[in-house]
Amino acid sequence: MMKKDALATTFRERHGFTIGQELSAKGGAIASMLSFPTGALLPMLAISLIPKSWSALATFVSVLIALGFTGYAAAYLNGADKKHATFRNIIAGILTMLVTYVVGLLFKQGGL
């Protein structure tokens, strides 16, 4: 395959789509429009309904679940690789929460 068309083979194997394949801009717009309220719903419920002693852990777990759901939904709507999109969304969310937590500690505004 690499001898015939190395670039197309690399794109297909690494990124899960072919060079000529178009991704759906409409699907991306719909995913973006629905991601925020959908992704915020579960963490907001966790913050509101879970006892304060468990709220940090419950919020963290609920955010991971919401990130997984929104990553999967965006990939589904765009015809992308669902496993990679979900994993990428969760990892980016964990890193973002970690950076936010550290910045909060630096300003003495954080803590569990």
N, C-alpha and C positions, 0 to 999 in steps of 0.2 A: 504494500500500500504506500509506503514511504517513497518508493521509486517512482510511482505513478504521479502522486501529488502530495508532497511532504507537508505543505502548508495546510491544506484541507484536512489531511489526516491528523495533524497536530491539533488543530482547532476542534475537530470532532472528538478526539480522545481526551483532551484536557478540559474543554469547556462544555461539552455536551451538545453542541450545535454545529451545523455546517455553515460555511461562509455565505452561501446563497440564501440561507434560511433567514426570514425576517422575524424579529421579535415584535410582539404586539404592543404598540404604544398605547392603544386603548386599554388593554389589559393592565399595563403598568399604571396608568392613570387611575383606573378603578381600584387597583390594589393599594395605591397610595392614599386614595380618598377613604378607603375602609380601614386601613391599617391603624391609624391613630385611635379612633374610638373603640375599635375592636381590641386592639392591644392594650388600651388603658382600662378597659372594663374589669378584667380579672384582678389586676393589681389594686384597683380602687376598691373592689369588693373585699379583698384581703386586708387592706388597710382599715376599712370601716368595720368589718365583722369579726376579725380575729382579735383575741385579747392582746393587750399591749405587750405582755411578756413574750409573745410569739410573733409580734408584728413584723420585725425585721426579717426573720427567716421566712415567714409566710409571704412577705412582699417579694423577697428575692426569688423564691420558688415560683410564685405566680407570674413574675416578670419573665422568667425563663420559659414557662409554659406559653405565655402570650407571644414571646419572640419566636418560639418554635412554630406556633400556629400561623403567625403573620408571614414568616419566611416560607412556610409550606404553601400558604394561600397565594402569595405573590408568584412563586414558581409555577404553581398549577395554572394560574391565569395566563402566564406568559409562555407556558410550554417548556420551561427550563427544568434542569435537574433538581428535583424536590429535595433529595438527601443533602446535596451540597448547599443549596440555598438555605435550608433549615439550619444546618450546622453553622454556616457562615453568619447567619443572623444571630444565633445564640452566642457564638464566640464574640462577635462584635458587641453584643449587649453586655456580656460579662466584663469585657475590657472597659467599656464605657462606665459601667457601674463602679468598677474598681478605681478608675481614674477620678470619678466624681467623689467617691468615698475618701480617697487620699487627699484631694484638694480640700474637702471639708475638714479633715483632720489638721491640715496645715493652717487653716483659719480657725481652728478650735471650734468648729461647728458640727463635727461628726461624732460618731460613737454609736455603739450598739446598746 
